[in-house]
Amino acid sequence: MLTRLVLYTTALLGAKALDSTYDSEVEHAFQSIRDSFPVPLVVDYATCSMSANEPCALDAMPDDETTVVYPGGETRCIFDQSISGNFGFQVIPGNSSKGLLLFYQGGGACWDEASTKLGLCTTSAVPSGGGVFDRNDEANPYHDWTVVQVLYCSGDVHGGAVVRDYNDKASKPVTQTGAANAQAVLDWILAQREFASGTTEVVLTGSSAGCMGVQLWADSALEQLSVLNFKRTAVIPDSFVGYFPPGTESPLINQFGYCDTAIISPGLVADCKANRLLFKDVVANALGKNSEVPFAYINSKEDAVQIGYYIAIAATFGRNVSSWITPSMYYTGVNAMLEYYANNGHTNMLMYMVSSPMHTYMDDSFMYTAGAKGLFQQGDFGLIDYISTLPLWNVSKM
């Protein structure tokens, strides 16, 4: 039974008496999410399926070309393999001793039966490109690094561990294993001998749902990757600060199954299971435990897709028009979250804000042209300048 969809429909019908634009506004929010999904890679790419006899080693892959690795094990996509295929991650080998860029892919979210049926998340692991994946533009500070992208097909912003009580079109339970998927990628990185002697720089980043993912995984991933003996690192969350309708955030975190995964620190588990944990609590914990690591945010002042998520979540929770959000309300809410981090002593939190409704930059050509005043107004310190100054943290100072 589509519980959330029934709530949405009930709220929709009730609200029409108050506002005849409710239907179109909610559908616009849904479509803005779908339109924001990553553009699939158009060139041919190699694949490798891991097994006891096939490690899919980095040194066996062609430089500067994509290979998608299928790790198997407990990894999977949201729907049955007959529909979604297998989970995989994208590898572009480069100068591994110089740097590793770990990217968490975006692609919406499916947080209940309604959002899943409405197609608000990507459901297959498909490699993508653009922005930091451009190997030919030397303005890209990562153009010769090894890039590993955690592909996204779990619908849980890379953190889920849950079997839902509703089925996919193959009559199999919808299953979200983003936590296992992301951990499999870290396990593979740590097994590569190219990194055994260390790498100079490590940057964790992600766009949209991947922005949520990199914030959720920052603490655990930094700890696990510390054996690479990198000298500098940074976390660059791109275009999803995590501003939700009141009363929706804690249940979502719990229902995704985050509470028993590596992304929730032991001190936060009790609040997580009691539906008291907020996303900003998870991020504040990561900021505090990694106080020398810059968390360098990128965001738009009027991000149309983040506003769309806010409306979509409100709708599927059965909220009426009072739960809607305007661009100015969104900007105020985002600033309040950033002020929360700053006021709690997290001076390692940085922000580059673009005056635009654009959603995501690190996986887009606007990474090279945007500035504080707009998508084509770099000014004296454009977005690419901001990105190129990172990482800032020198491990030797710890």
N, C-alpha and C positions, 0 to 999 in steps of 0.2 A: 504493500500500500504506500502510495507517494505522500507520506505524512506532510513533509515540508511543502510539497507542491500544492496540496490541499490548503494548507495554511496560506500559501502565497495567493492562491486563487480566491480564497475567502477574503483576505485582506484587500486584494485587487478589486473585487466586486463592491466591497464596502466603501473603499476609498473613492470609487468613481463618482459617488454622490458628492464628495468633497472636491474632487479635482479630476476633470475629464482627461487630463494629460497623463494620468498615472500609468496607464497601460503602455503608451508609447515611451515614456521615460524609463520604465523598468526594462522593456525590451531593448531600448537603446543601450542601457547598462550591460545587459547580457551580450549584445552584439559587440560592444566595445571590448569586452574581455576576449571574445573569440577572435576578433580582428588583431589582437595584440600577440597572438601566438607566434613563436619564432618561424622565420621563413626557412623551409628545408633547403639543405645543401643541394645545388643543382648539378654538381659534377659527380662523376663516378668515384666510389671510394672502396677501399678494401675492408674485409671483415675477418674476424678471428674469434673462434669459440674456444674458451678455456676448458681444459680437461687435465686429467692426471699426466698426460703426455704432451700437452700443449699449453705452455705458460703464457703465450701471446706476449713475448718479451719485447720491450721497447726497442732494443737494438736490432731487432729483426724487421722493424717497420721502416718504410721509406720516409726520409726527411721531408718536412714541409707538406706532407699529404695526410689526409684523414684516413685513419683506420678505426673502425668501430669494433670494440671488444665486447663479447658477450660472456660475462663471468659465470652465469649459471648459479648453482647453489640455491640460496634462499631468495635470490633476486627475482623480480617479475614486474609486469606492468599491472595496471588497475583491473583490466579485464582478462579473461581467459586467454591463453596463448593463441588459440584459434582466431581470436579477434585482434588482440593487441600485438602479437608477436612477443619476442623476448626483450628483457631489459638489456641495454648496452651502454657503453660510454665511449666518447670520442677522444682519440689521441692524435695529436699533431706533433711529431718529434722535432726537436730543435736542439739548441745548445743547452743541454740539461745542467751543465755545470754553471751556466750563467743564470738561469732562472726557470722556475716552474710557475705557471699560471693555472690555478685550479678554478674552473668556472662552473657554477651551478645554473643550469639552463632554466629558463622560464617556460610558461605554458598554462597559465590559469590555475584554477583549483576546483576540486569537486569535494565539497564538505558534507553533503548529504545526498539523499536520493534525488531530490529535485535538481540540484546543481549538476549531478551526474547525468540525469536524463536530458537536461538542457544543453549538454555538451560544453560545459564551462572549463574543461581542462583537456590538455592533450593526453592521448591514451596509448601512443606508440613512441618508442625511442628512435627519434630521427635526428641525425646530425644537422647542425646549422652553421652559419658563418656570418661575416660582417663585423665591423668594428675591430675588436681586439684579435679577431681571427684572420685579419688581412695580413698575409705574409709578404706582400709586395710593397707596402707603404712604410718607408722607414720612419715616418712620423709616429707610427705605432710603436710604443716603447716595448712591446712584447713580440715584435715581428720575428725575432729569431729565438725566442724561448720555446721550451717544450710546453705545450698547452694540453690540458686534460679537461674535458667537459663532462660533467655528470649529466647525462641526458635525462629527460623528465617525462615519465609516463605513468606516475603513481597518483597524481592529483592531490598530493598531501603536502606540498611545498617542501619536499625532500625529507620529511621527518616522520612519516606515519608508520604504524605497526598495528593494523587492525583488519579484521574480517567483518565486513558489514552484514546486516541482516536483510539485504536486498540483492538481487541478482543482476547479472549482465544479460546480453541477448543470447548467450549460450546456456542460460539457466544455471550459471555458476556464480557463487558469491563474489561480489565486488570486494577485492582485496588490495589494500594499500600498504606497500612495504618500502616506502621512501627511505626509511632509516637503514634497512638492510642494503638497499641499492647504493646509497652514498657510502656506507662503510665498505662495501666491496671494492669501490673505486680507491679508497684510501689504502686498503689492503694490497691492491695491485701496485700502487705507487711505491709503497714501502718494500715491495719485493723486487724492484728494478735495480740492477747493479749500477746503472748510470748515476743513480743518486747516492750510492753507497759511500762515495768519497765526499759527499756534500754538494750543495748547490748554493750559489751566492745569495739569491733572492727567491722568496716565495710570496706570491700574492694570491689571496683568496677573493673571489668576486662572484657576482651573479646578478642577473637582471630579472625584474618582475617577481614571479614566484621563486626564482633563483636568488633574488635579493633576500627574500624571507629565509630561504634555505641557507645562504651563507651566514646570515646572522645567527640562525639556530645552531649551525655546525661550527661556528668560529672557534669556540673554546675547545671543543673536543678535537677538531682538526688540527689546530695549532699545537696542541699537546702531542698528538700522535706524530705529526710531521717534524717535531723538534729534533728527532734523531737524524734528520737530513743535515743538521749543523749549518743551517742557513745563517747568513750574517744580518740580513735585513728582511722585514716582512711587513705586510699591511693587509687590511681587510677593506674591500671597496664594495659596499652594498649599493646597488643601482636600482632606484625607482620602485621601492616599496618599503616605506618607513614602518608600516604596520599600524595604521589608524583604523579602528573598527567601531561599528555601532555599539553603544553601551549594552552590556549584558550578553554579548555574543562571543566575546573573545575567549574567556575561560572555558566555556563548554566546548568550543571548537578545538582548543588545545587538548582537552581530555579525550574527546571523541575520536580524534585522529590517532590516539594511542601513544602520544609523545611521552607520557609519564614514566614509562618503563624502558625508555631508550637512552642511548648515550648522550643525547642532546640536552637532557634535563639533569642538571647537577643534583647530587643527593640531597642537598639542603633545600631544594625546590620541589621535591617529589610530593611531599605531604600537601602543599598548596595546590599542586597540579591535580592530584586525585580528589581534592575537595572543591574543585571548580573555583579556585581563588587566584590561580596563576595568570598573570598577564604577559603578553609578548614582551613588553618593556622590562619586565622582571628578568626574563631570560637574557635579554640584551645587556641590561645593566650588570648582571652577574658576569657576563663575558667581558664587558668593558673593564670591570673591576679586577678580574683575575689576570687580565692582559693589559695592565695599565700603561705599559710602554709601547704598545702596538697601536698605531693609528687606525681607527675605524673611520674611513674617509667616505662619507655618504655623497651620493649624487641624486638629485631629485628635481622635479619641476614644480613650480609654484602652483600650477593648476592642472596637475596630472589627470587627464580625462579618464584613464583606465583605473587608476586608484579610486577615483570618485565613483566609477562604475562598479567596482568591487564593493564599496561601502553600500551602495544602493542595492546591489544584488543580494548581499548578505542580509541586509535589513528586510528585503522582500521575502527571502526564503525562511526567515525567522518570524514571518507573519506580521511585520511592522507596517504601520500606515505611513502616510506622507510626512508625518512629524519626524520620521526617522531619516528622511532624505537629507542630502548635504549639498550645499552650494560650493563653488570654487573658493570663495572667501572663507567659508566655514572649514573647508578642507585645509586650507593654508594655515588657518589659526590652530587647528587640531594638530597638524604636523609640527608646527613650531612649539606647541605645548609639550609634545613628546621630546623634542630636542632639548628644550629648556629643562625638562625633568632630568635628562642625563647630565647636562652641564651643572645644574644646581646640586647634584649629588656627587660632585667632585670628579666627574669623568672627563677630564681635560683632553683625553685622547680621542674624543669624538669630534670629527670635523665635518663640514658640510659645504658642498658647492650646489647652489640653488640656481636653476635656469628659469628665466621668466618665459614660460611656455606651457602648453597643455601636453607636450610630448611625453611618451612613456618609453623608457629605456634608452640608454646611450652606449653602454659598453659593447653591445652587439649590433651597433648601427653606425652608419657613416656620419651621423650628426655628432658622434664623439669627436670628430676632427674640426667641426665648424661652429659648434655651440659655444656661447658665452653667457655670462650672468644676465645679459639684456635680451637674449633671444637665440634662436637656432642658428642664425648667420651673423651674430654680432659678438665676436670673440673678445673685443676690447684689448686691454693691456695684459689680461690674464685669462685666457680661454680655458675651456674644459680640458682640452688636450694638454695644456700647460699644467693644470692641476693634477691630472693623471700621471704625467711624466715626471713629476717631482716625487712620486711614491715608488717604492716604500721609503719611509722616513726613519724607521726604527733601526738602530744599530745594536745588535745583540750584545756586542762587547761592553756596552754601557750598563747592562743588567747587573 
